[in-house]
Amino acid sequence: MSTNTDVSLSSYDEDQGSKFIRKAKEAPFVPIGMAGFAAIVAYGLYKLKSRGNTKMSIHLIHMRVAAQGFVVGAMTLGMGYSMYREFWAKPKP
């Protein structure tokens, strides 16, 4: 009884950079959501100094809501784009 040990594991051979690029091509709004989240958090941390007499907890809540809103918006747009590609832009057989 012989076993085949020469199984091709091409999906395990790709490095993280090429995997990220492949996944970004499949779902382009995921990296947009990640970048927007990072940008909003960076802006919120930058504005932390000049928040005036606003409490720290209120500032952090506003920053969290803005970042989550951007990510949910990007996910919604990505789902709409995915549905468009699958149902309307698909070539007719």
Phi and psi restraints in degrees (range 20) as a CNS / XPLOR table:
assign (resid 1 and name C) (resid 2 and name N)
       (resid 2 and name CA) (resid 2 and name C) 1.0 -110.3 20.0 2
assign (resid 2 and name N) (resid 2 and name CA)
       (resid 2 and name C) (resid 3 and name N) 1.0 147.3 20.0 2
assign (resid 2 and name C) (resid 3 and name N)
       (resid 3 and name CA) (resid 3 and name C) 1.0 -112.5 20.0 2
assign (resid 3 and name N) (resid 3 and name CA)
       (resid 3 and name C) (resid 4 and name N) 1.0 148.3 20.0 2
assign (resid 3 and name C) (resid 4 and name N)
       (resid 4 and name CA) (resid 4 and name C) 1.0 -91.3 20.0 2
assign (resid 4 and name N) (resid 4 and name CA)
       (resid 4 and name C) (resid 5 and name N) 1.0 107.9 20.0 2
assign (resid 4 and name C) (resid 5 and name N)
       (resid 5 and name CA) (resid 5 and name C) 1.0 -96.8 20.0 2
assign (resid 5 and name N) (resid 5 and name CA)
       (resid 5 and name C) (resid 6 and name N) 1.0 1.8 20.0 2
assign (resid 5 and name C) (resid 6 and name N)
       (resid 6 and name CA) (resid 6 and name C) 1.0 -95.3 20.0 2
assign (resid 6 and name N) (resid 6 and name CA)
       (resid 6 and name C) (resid 7 and name N) 1.0 39.8 20.0 2
assign (resid 6 and name C) (resid 7 and name N)
       (resid 7 and name CA) (resid 7 and name C) 1.0 -72.5 20.0 2
assign (resid 7 and name N) (resid 7 and name CA)
       (resid 7 and name C) (resid 8 and name N) 1.0 133.1 20.0 2
assign (resid 7 and name C) (resid 8 and name N)
       (resid 8 and name CA) (resid 8 and name C) 1.0 -77.7 20.0 2
assign (resid 8 and name N) (resid 8 and name CA)
       (resid 8 and name C) (resid 9 and name N) 1.0 122.9 20.0 2
assign (resid 8 and name C) (resid 9 and name N)
       (resid 9 and name CA) (resid 9 and name C) 1.0 -114.6 20.0 2
assign (resid 9 and name N) (resid 9 and name CA)
       (resid 9 and name C) (resid 10 and name N) 1.0 57.8 20.0 2
assign (resid 9 and name C) (resid 10 and name N)
       (resid 10 and name CA) (resid 10 and name C) 1.0 -64.4 20.0 2
assign (resid 10 and name N) (resid 10 and name CA)
       (resid 10 and name C) (resid 11 and name N) 1.0 -30.2 20.0 2
assign (resid 10 and name C) (resid 11 and name N)
       (resid 11 and name CA) (resid 11 and name C) 1.0 -70.7 20.0 2
assign (resid 11 and name N) (resid 11 and name CA)
       (resid 11 and name C) (resid 12 and name N) 1.0 -22.6 20.0 2
assign (resid 11 and name C) (resid 12 and name N)
       (resid 12 and name CA) (resid 12 and name C) 1.0 -90.0 20.0 2
assign (resid 12 and name N) (resid 12 and name CA)
       (resid 12 and name C) (resid 13 and name N) 1.0 -10.6 20.0 2
assign (resid 12 and name C) (resid 13 and name N)
       (resid 13 and name CA) (resid 13 and name C) 1.0 -86.4 20.0 2
assign (resid 13 and name N) (resid 13 and name CA)
       (resid 13 and name C) (resid 14 and name N) 1.0 -13.1 20.0 2
assign (resid 13 and name C) (resid 14 and name N)
       (resid 14 and name CA) (resid 14 and name C) 1.0 -80.9 20.0 2
assign (resid 14 and name N) (resid 14 and name CA)
       (resid 14 and name C) (resid 15 and name N) 1.0 145.4 20.0 2
assign (resid 14 and name C) (resid 15 and name N)
       (resid 15 and name CA) (resid 15 and name C) 1.0 -83.3 20.0 2
assign (resid 15 and name N) (resid 15 and name CA)
       (resid 15 and name C) (resid 16 and name N) 1.0 176.2 20.0 2
assign (resid 15 and name C) (resid 16 and name N)
       (resid 16 and name CA) (resid 16 and name C) 1.0 -68.0 20.0 2
assign (resid 16 and name N) (resid 16 and name CA)
       (resid 16 and name C) (resid 17 and name N) 1.0 -34.2 20.0 2
assign (resid 16 and name C) (resid 17 and name N)
       (resid 17 and name CA) (resid 17 and name C) 1.0 -64.2 20.0 2
assign (resid 17 and name N) (resid 17 and name CA)
       (resid 17 and name C) (resid 18 and name N) 1.0 -46.2 20.0 2
assign (resid 17 and name C) (resid 18 and name N)
       (resid 18 and name CA) (resid 18 and name C) 1.0 -71.4 20.0 2
assign (resid 18 and name N) (resid 18 and name CA)
       (resid 18 and name C) (resid 19 and name N) 1.0 -31.6 20.0 2
assign (resid 18 and name C) (resid 19 and name N)
       (resid 19 and name CA) (resid 19 and name C) 1.0 -66.8 20.0 2
assign (resid 19 and name N) (resid 19 and name CA)
       (resid 19 and name C) (resid 20 and name N) 1.0 -42.0 20.0 2
assign (resid 19 and name C) (resid 20 and name N)
       (resid 20 and name CA) (resid 20 and name C) 1.0 -62.8 20.0 2
assign (resid 20 and name N) (resid 20 and name CA)
       (resid 20 and name C) (resid 21 and name N) 1.0 -42.2 20.0 2
assign (resid 20 and name C) (resid 21 and name N)
       (resid 21 and name CA) (resid 21 and name C) 1.0 -64.5 20.0 2
assign (resid 21 and name N) (resid 21 and name CA)
       (resid 21 and name C) (resid 22 and name N) 1.0 -41.6 20.0 2
assign (resid 21 and name C) (resid 22 and name N)
       (resid 22 and name CA) (resid 22 and name C) 1.0 -64.2 20.0 2
assign (resid 22 and name N) (resid 22 and name CA)
       (resid 22 and name C) (resid 23 and name N) 1.0 -44.2 20.0 2
assign (resid 22 and name C) (resid 23 and name N)
       (resid 23 and name CA) (resid 23 and name C) 1.0 -67.1 20.0 2
assign (resid 23 and name N) (resid 23 and name CA)
       (resid 23 and name C) (resid 24 and name N) 1.0 -34.8 20.0 2
assign (resid 23 and name C) (resid 24 and name N)
       (resid 24 and name CA) (resid 24 and name C) 1.0 -67.6 20.0 2
assign (resid 24 and name N) (resid 24 and name CA)
       (resid 24 and name C) (resid 25 and name N) 1.0 -32.6 20.0 2
assign (resid 24 and name C) (resid 25 and name N)
       (resid 25 and name CA) (resid 25 and name C) 1.0 -71.7 20.0 2
assign (resid 25 and name N) (resid 25 and name CA)
       (resid 25 and name C) (resid 26 and name N) 1.0 -34.0 20.0 2
assign (resid 25 and name C) (resid 26 and name N)
       (resid 26 and name CA) (resid 26 and name C) 1.0 -72.0 20.0 2
assign (resid 26 and name N) (resid 26 and name CA)
       (resid 26 and name C) (resid 27 and name N) 1.0 -40.8 20.0 2
assign (resid 26 and name C) (resid 27 and name N)
       (resid 27 and name CA) (resid 27 and name C) 1.0 -134.9 20.0 2
assign (resid 27 and name N) (resid 27 and name CA)
       (resid 27 and name C) (resid 28 and name N) 1.0 86.3 20.0 2
assign (resid 27 and name C) (resid 28 and name N)
       (resid 28 and name CA) (resid 28 and name C) 1.0 -69.3 20.0 2
assign (resid 28 and name N) (resid 28 and name CA)
       (resid 28 and name C) (resid 29 and name N) 1.0 -16.6 20.0 2
assign (resid 28 and name C) (resid 29 and name N)
       (resid 29 and name CA) (resid 29 and name C) 1.0 -85.6 20.0 2
assign (resid 29 and name N) (resid 29 and name CA)
       (resid 29 and name C) (resid 30 and name N) 1.0 -9.8 20.0 2
assign (resid 29 and name C) (resid 30 and name N)
       (resid 30 and name CA) (resid 30 and name C) 1.0 -67.0 20.0 2
assign (resid 30 and name N) (resid 30 and name CA)
       (resid 30 and name C) (resid 31 and name N) 1.0 -51.1 20.0 2
assign (resid 30 and name C) (resid 31 and name N)
       (resid 31 and name CA) (resid 31 and name C) 1.0 -66.0 20.0 2
assign (resid 31 and name N) (resid 31 and name CA)
       (resid 31 and name C) (resid 32 and name N) 1.0 -28.9 20.0 2
assign (resid 31 and name C) (resid 32 and name N)
       (resid 32 and name CA) (resid 32 and name C) 1.0 -65.3 20.0 2
assign (resid 32 and name N) (resid 32 and name CA)
       (resid 32 and name C) (resid 33 and name N) 1.0 -43.0 20.0 2
assign (resid 32 and name C) (resid 33 and name N)
       (resid 33 and name CA) (resid 33 and name C) 1.0 -63.9 20.0 2
assign (resid 33 and name N) (resid 33 and name CA)
       (resid 33 and name C) (resid 34 and name N) 1.0 -40.2 20.0 2
assign (resid 33 and name C) (resid 34 and name N)
       (resid 34 and name CA) (resid 34 and name C) 1.0 -65.6 20.0 2
assign (resid 34 and name N) (resid 34 and name CA)
       (resid 34 and name C) (resid 35 and name N) 1.0 -42.7 20.0 2
assign (resid 34 and name C) (resid 35 and name N)
       (resid 35 and name CA) (resid 35 and name C) 1.0 -66.7 20.0 2
assign (resid 35 and name N) (resid 35 and name CA)
       (resid 35 and name C) (resid 36 and name N) 1.0 -41.1 20.0 2
assign (resid 35 and name C) (resid 36 and name N)
       (resid 36 and name CA) (resid 36 and name C) 1.0 -64.1 20.0 2
assign (resid 36 and name N) (resid 36 and name CA)
       (resid 36 and name C) (resid 37 and name N) 1.0 -41.1 20.0 2
assign (resid 36 and name C) (resid 37 and name N)
       (resid 37 and name CA) (resid 37 and name C) 1.0 -59.9 20.0 2
assign (resid 37 and name N) (resid 37 and name CA)
       (resid 37 and name C) (resid 38 and name N) 1.0 -47.4 20.0 2
assign (resid 37 and name C) (resid 38 and name N)
       (resid 38 and name CA) (resid 38 and name C) 1.0 -64.0 20.0 2
assign (resid 38 and name N) (resid 38 and name CA)
       (resid 38 and name C) (resid 39 and name N) 1.0 -38.7 20.0 2
assign (resid 38 and name C) (resid 39 and name N)
       (resid 39 and name CA) (resid 39 and name C) 1.0 -66.6 20.0 2
assign (resid 39 and name N) (resid 39 and name CA)
       (resid 39 and name C) (resid 40 and name N) 1.0 -41.5 20.0 2
assign (resid 39 and name C) (resid 40 and name N)
       (resid 40 and name CA) (resid 40 and name C) 1.0 -67.6 20.0 2
assign (resid 40 and name N) (resid 40 and name CA)
       (resid 40 and name C) (resid 41 and name N) 1.0 -40.8 20.0 2
assign (resid 40 and name C) (resid 41 and name N)
       (resid 41 and name CA) (resid 41 and name C) 1.0 -65.0 20.0 2
assign (resid 41 and name N) (resid 41 and name CA)
       (resid 41 and name C) (resid 42 and name N) 1.0 -41.6 20.0 2
assign (resid 41 and name C) (resid 42 and name N)
       (resid 42 and name CA) (resid 42 and name C) 1.0 -64.1 20.0 2
assign (resid 42 and name N) (resid 42 and name CA)
       (resid 42 and name C) (resid 43 and name N) 1.0 -42.4 20.0 2
assign (resid 42 and name C) (resid 43 and name N)
       (resid 43 and name CA) (resid 43 and name C) 1.0 -64.0 20.0 2
assign (resid 43 and name N) (resid 43 and name CA)
       (resid 43 and name C) (resid 44 and name N) 1.0 -40.9 20.0 2
assign (resid 43 and name C) (resid 44 and name N)
       (resid 44 and name CA) (resid 44 and name C) 1.0 -64.2 20.0 2
assign (resid 44 and name N) (resid 44 and name CA)
       (resid 44 and name C) (resid 45 and name N) 1.0 -38.8 20.0 2
assign (resid 44 and name C) (resid 45 and name N)
       (resid 45 and name CA) (resid 45 and name C) 1.0 -69.1 20.0 2
assign (resid 45 and name N) (resid 45 and name CA)
       (resid 45 and name C) (resid 46 and name N) 1.0 -34.7 20.0 2
assign (resid 45 and name C) (resid 46 and name N)
       (resid 46 and name CA) (resid 46 and name C) 1.0 -65.9 20.0 2
assign (resid 46 and name N) (resid 46 and name CA)
       (resid 46 and name C) (resid 47 and name N) 1.0 -41.5 20.0 2
assign (resid 46 and name C) (resid 47 and name N)
       (resid 47 and name CA) (resid 47 and name C) 1.0 -79.4 20.0 2
assign (resid 47 and name N) (resid 47 and name CA)
       (resid 47 and name C) (resid 48 and name N) 1.0 -1.7 20.0 2
assign (resid 47 and name C) (resid 48 and name N)
       (resid 48 and name CA) (resid 48 and name C) 1.0 -61.9 20.0 2
assign (resid 48 and name N) (resid 48 and name CA)
       (resid 48 and name C) (resid 49 and name N) 1.0 -34.3 20.0 2
assign (resid 48 and name C) (resid 49 and name N)
       (resid 49 and name CA) (resid 49 and name C) 1.0 -66.5 20.0 2
assign (resid 49 and name N) (resid 49 and name CA)
       (resid 49 and name C) (resid 50 and name N) 1.0 -41.0 20.0 2
assign (resid 49 and name C) (resid 50 and name N)
       (resid 50 and name CA) (resid 50 and name C) 1.0 -103.8 20.0 2
assign (resid 50 and name N) (resid 50 and name CA)
       (resid 50 and name C) (resid 51 and name N) 1.0 39.3 20.0 2
assign (resid 50 and name C) (resid 51 and name N)
       (resid 51 and name CA) (resid 51 and name C) 1.0 -80.9 20.0 2
assign (resid 51 and name N) (resid 51 and name CA)
       (resid 51 and name C) (resid 52 and name N) 1.0 -3.0 20.0 2
assign (resid 51 and name C) (resid 52 and name N)
       (resid 52 and name CA) (resid 52 and name C) 1.0 72.2 20.0 2
assign (resid 52 and name N) (resid 52 and name CA)
       (resid 52 and name C) (resid 53 and name N) 1.0 -137.1 20.0 2
assign (resid 52 and name C) (resid 53 and name N)
       (resid 53 and name CA) (resid 53 and name C) 1.0 -101.6 20.0 2
assign (resid 53 and name N) (resid 53 and name CA)
       (resid 53 and name C) (resid 54 and name N) 1.0 25.9 20.0 2
assign (resid 53 and name C) (resid 54 and name N)
       (resid 54 and name CA) (resid 54 and name C) 1.0 -76.8 20.0 2
assign (resid 54 and name N) (resid 54 and name CA)
       (resid 54 and name C) (resid 55 and name N) 1.0 138.3 20.0 2
assign (resid 54 and name C) (resid 55 and name N)
       (resid 55 and name CA) (resid 55 and name C) 1.0 -65.1 20.0 2
assign (resid 55 and name N) (resid 55 and name CA)
       (resid 55 and name C) (resid 56 and name N) 1.0 150.3 20.0 2
assign (resid 55 and name C) (resid 56 and name N)
       (resid 56 and name CA) (resid 56 and name C) 1.0 -60.0 20.0 2
assign (resid 56 and name N) (resid 56 and name CA)
       (resid 56 and name C) (resid 57 and name N) 1.0 -42.3 20.0 2
assign (resid 56 and name C) (resid 57 and name N)
       (resid 57 and name CA) (resid 57 and name C) 1.0 -64.7 20.0 2
assign (resid 57 and name N) (resid 57 and name CA)
       (resid 57 and name C) (resid 58 and name N) 1.0 -38.4 20.0 2
assign (resid 57 and name C) (resid 58 and name N)
       (resid 58 and name CA) (resid 58 and name C) 1.0 -67.0 20.0 2
assign (resid 58 and name N) (resid 58 and name CA)
       (resid 58 and name C) (resid 59 and name N) 1.0 -41.5 20.0 2
assign (resid 58 and name C) (resid 59 and name N)
       (resid 59 and name CA) (resid 59 and name C) 1.0 -62.1 20.0 2
assign (resid 59 and name N) (resid 59 and name CA)
       (resid 59 and name C) (resid 60 and name N) 1.0 -43.9 20.0 2
assign (resid 59 and name C) (resid 60 and name N)
       (resid 60 and name CA) (resid 60 and name C) 1.0 -66.9 20.0 2
assign (resid 60 and name N) (resid 60 and name CA)
       (resid 60 and name C) (resid 61 and name N) 1.0 -36.3 20.0 2
assign (resid 60 and name C) (resid 61 and name N)
       (resid 61 and name CA) (resid 61 and name C) 1.0 -65.2 20.0 2
assign (resid 61 and name N) (resid 61 and name CA)
       (resid 61 and name C) (resid 62 and name N) 1.0 -43.9 20.0 2
assign (resid 61 and name C) (resid 62 and name N)
       (resid 62 and name CA) (resid 62 and name C) 1.0 -61.9 20.0 2
assign (resid 62 and name N) (resid 62 and name CA)
       (resid 62 and name C) (resid 63 and name N) 1.0 -41.1 20.0 2
assign (resid 62 and name C) (resid 63 and name N)
       (resid 63 and name CA) (resid 63 and name C) 1.0 -65.0 20.0 2
assign (resid 63 and name N) (resid 63 and name CA)
       (resid 63 and name C) (resid 64 and name N) 1.0 -42.0 20.0 2
assign (resid 63 and name C) (resid 64 and name N)
       (resid 64 and name CA) (resid 64 and name C) 1.0 -65.2 20.0 2
assign (resid 64 and name N) (resid 64 and name CA)
       (resid 64 and name C) (resid 65 and name N) 1.0 -42.6 20.0 2
assign (resid 64 and name C) (resid 65 and name N)
       (resid 65 and name CA) (resid 65 and name C) 1.0 -64.9 20.0 2
assign (resid 65 and name N) (resid 65 and name CA)
       (resid 65 and name C) (resid 66 and name N) 1.0 -41.1 20.0 2
assign (resid 65 and name C) (resid 66 and name N)
       (resid 66 and name CA) (resid 66 and name C) 1.0 -64.8 20.0 2
assign (resid 66 and name N) (resid 66 and name CA)
       (resid 66 and name C) (resid 67 and name N) 1.0 -43.9 20.0 2
assign (resid 66 and name C) (resid 67 and name N)
       (resid 67 and name CA) (resid 67 and name C) 1.0 -65.6 20.0 2
assign (resid 67 and name N) (resid 67 and name CA)
       (resid 67 and name C) (resid 68 and name N) 1.0 -43.8 20.0 2
assign (resid 67 and name C) (resid 68 and name N)
       (resid 68 and name CA) (resid 68 and name C) 1.0 -65.9 20.0 2
assign (resid 68 and name N) (resid 68 and name CA)
       (resid 68 and name C) (resid 69 and name N) 1.0 -37.6 20.0 2
assign (resid 68 and name C) (resid 69 and name N)
       (resid 69 and name CA) (resid 69 and name C) 1.0 -62.7 20.0 2
assign (resid 69 and name N) (resid 69 and name CA)
       (resid 69 and name C) (resid 70 and name N) 1.0 -40.8 20.0 2
assign (resid 69 and name C) (resid 70 and name N)
       (resid 70 and name CA) (resid 70 and name C) 1.0 -64.2 20.0 2
assign (resid 70 and name N) (resid 70 and name CA)
       (resid 70 and name C) (resid 71 and name N) 1.0 -43.3 20.0 2
assign (resid 70 and name C) (resid 71 and name N)
       (resid 71 and name CA) (resid 71 and name C) 1.0 -65.8 20.0 2
assign (resid 71 and name N) (resid 71 and name CA)
       (resid 71 and name C) (resid 72 and name N) 1.0 -42.8 20.0 2
assign (resid 71 and name C) (resid 72 and name N)
       (resid 72 and name CA) (resid 72 and name C) 1.0 -64.6 20.0 2
assign (resid 72 and name N) (resid 72 and name CA)
       (resid 72 and name C) (resid 73 and name N) 1.0 -39.9 20.0 2
assign (resid 72 and name C) (resid 73 and name N)
       (resid 73 and name CA) (resid 73 and name C) 1.0 -62.4 20.0 2
assign (resid 73 and name N) (resid 73 and name CA)
       (resid 73 and name C) (resid 74 and name N) 1.0 -42.7 20.0 2
assign (resid 73 and name C) (resid 74 and name N)
       (resid 74 and name CA) (resid 74 and name C) 1.0 -65.7 20.0 2
assign (resid 74 and name N) (resid 74 and name CA)
       (resid 74 and name C) (resid 75 and name N) 1.0 -38.5 20.0 2
assign (resid 74 and name C) (resid 75 and name N)
       (resid 75 and name CA) (resid 75 and name C) 1.0 -65.5 20.0 2
assign (resid 75 and name N) (resid 75 and name CA)
       (resid 75 and name C) (resid 76 and name N) 1.0 -39.5 20.0 2
assign (resid 75 and name C) (resid 76 and name N)
       (resid 76 and name CA) (resid 76 and name C) 1.0 -65.1 20.0 2
assign (resid 76 and name N) (resid 76 and name CA)
       (resid 76 and name C) (resid 77 and name N) 1.0 -45.8 20.0 2
assign (resid 76 and name C) (resid 77 and name N)
       (resid 77 and name CA) (resid 77 and name C) 1.0 -62.4 20.0 2
assign (resid 77 and name N) (resid 77 and name CA)
       (resid 77 and name C) (resid 78 and name N) 1.0 -39.6 20.0 2
assign (resid 77 and name C) (resid 78 and name N)
       (resid 78 and name CA) (resid 78 and name C) 1.0 -63.9 20.0 2
assign (resid 78 and name N) (resid 78 and name CA)
       (resid 78 and name C) (resid 79 and name N) 1.0 -39.8 20.0 2
assign (resid 78 and name C) (resid 79 and name N)
       (resid 79 and name CA) (resid 79 and name C) 1.0 -66.8 20.0 2
assign (resid 79 and name N) (resid 79 and name CA)
       (resid 79 and name C) (resid 80 and name N) 1.0 -41.1 20.0 2
assign (resid 79 and name C) (resid 80 and name N)
       (resid 80 and name CA) (resid 80 and name C) 1.0 -62.9 20.0 2
assign (resid 80 and name N) (resid 80 and name CA)
       (resid 80 and name C) (resid 81 and name N) 1.0 -42.1 20.0 2
assign (resid 80 and name C) (resid 81 and name N)
       (resid 81 and name CA) (resid 81 and name C) 1.0 -63.8 20.0 2
assign (resid 81 and name N) (resid 81 and name CA)
       (resid 81 and name C) (resid 82 and name N) 1.0 -41.2 20.0 2
assign (resid 81 and name C) (resid 82 and name N)
       (resid 82 and name CA) (resid 82 and name C) 1.0 -64.3 20.0 2
assign (resid 82 and name N) (resid 82 and name CA)
       (resid 82 and name C) (resid 83 and name N) 1.0 -42.6 20.0 2
assign (resid 82 and name C) (resid 83 and name N)
       (resid 83 and name CA) (resid 83 and name C) 1.0 -66.1 20.0 2
assign (resid 83 and name N) (resid 83 and name CA)
       (resid 83 and name C) (resid 84 and name N) 1.0 -39.4 20.0 2
assign (resid 83 and name C) (resid 84 and name N)
       (resid 84 and name CA) (resid 84 and name C) 1.0 -60.9 20.0 2
assign (resid 84 and name N) (resid 84 and name CA)
       (resid 84 and name C) (resid 85 and name N) 1.0 -46.8 20.0 2
assign (resid 84 and name C) (resid 85 and name N)
       (resid 85 and name CA) (resid 85 and name C) 1.0 -62.6 20.0 2
assign (resid 85 and name N) (resid 85 and name CA)
       (resid 85 and name C) (resid 86 and name N) 1.0 -38.2 20.0 2
assign (resid 85 and name C) (resid 86 and name N)
       (resid 86 and name CA) (resid 86 and name C) 1.0 -78.7 20.0 2
assign (resid 86 and name N) (resid 86 and name CA)
       (resid 86 and name C) (resid 87 and name N) 1.0 -38.2 20.0 2
assign (resid 86 and name C) (resid 87 and name N)
       (resid 87 and name CA) (resid 87 and name C) 1.0 -104.7 20.0 2
assign (resid 87 and name N) (resid 87 and name CA)
       (resid 87 and name C) (resid 88 and name N) 1.0 -35.9 20.0 2
assign (resid 87 and name C) (resid 88 and name N)
       (resid 88 and name CA) (resid 88 and name C) 1.0 -105.3 20.0 2
assign (resid 88 and name N) (resid 88 and name CA)
       (resid 88 and name C) (resid 89 and name N) 1.0 -35.9 20.0 2
assign (resid 88 and name C) (resid 89 and name N)
       (resid 89 and name CA) (resid 89 and name C) 1.0 -89.4 20.0 2
assign (resid 89 and name N) (resid 89 and name CA)
       (resid 89 and name C) (resid 90 and name N) 1.0 -2.1 20.0 2
assign (resid 89 and name C) (resid 90 and name N)
       (resid 90 and name CA) (resid 90 and name C) 1.0 -70.8 20.0 2
assign (resid 90 and name N) (resid 90 and name CA)
       (resid 90 and name C) (resid 91 and name N) 1.0 132.5 20.0 2
assign (resid 90 and name C) (resid 91 and name N)
       (resid 91 and name CA) (resid 91 and name C) 1.0 -65.4 20.0 2
assign (resid 91 and name N) (resid 91 and name CA)
       (resid 91 and name C) (resid 92 and name N) 1.0 142.3 20.0 2
assign (resid 91 and name C) (resid 92 and name N)
       (resid 92 and name CA) (resid 92 and name C) 1.0 -74.1 20.0 2
assign (resid 92 and name N) (resid 92 and name CA)
       (resid 92 and name C) (resid 93 and name N) 1.0 137.3 20.0 2
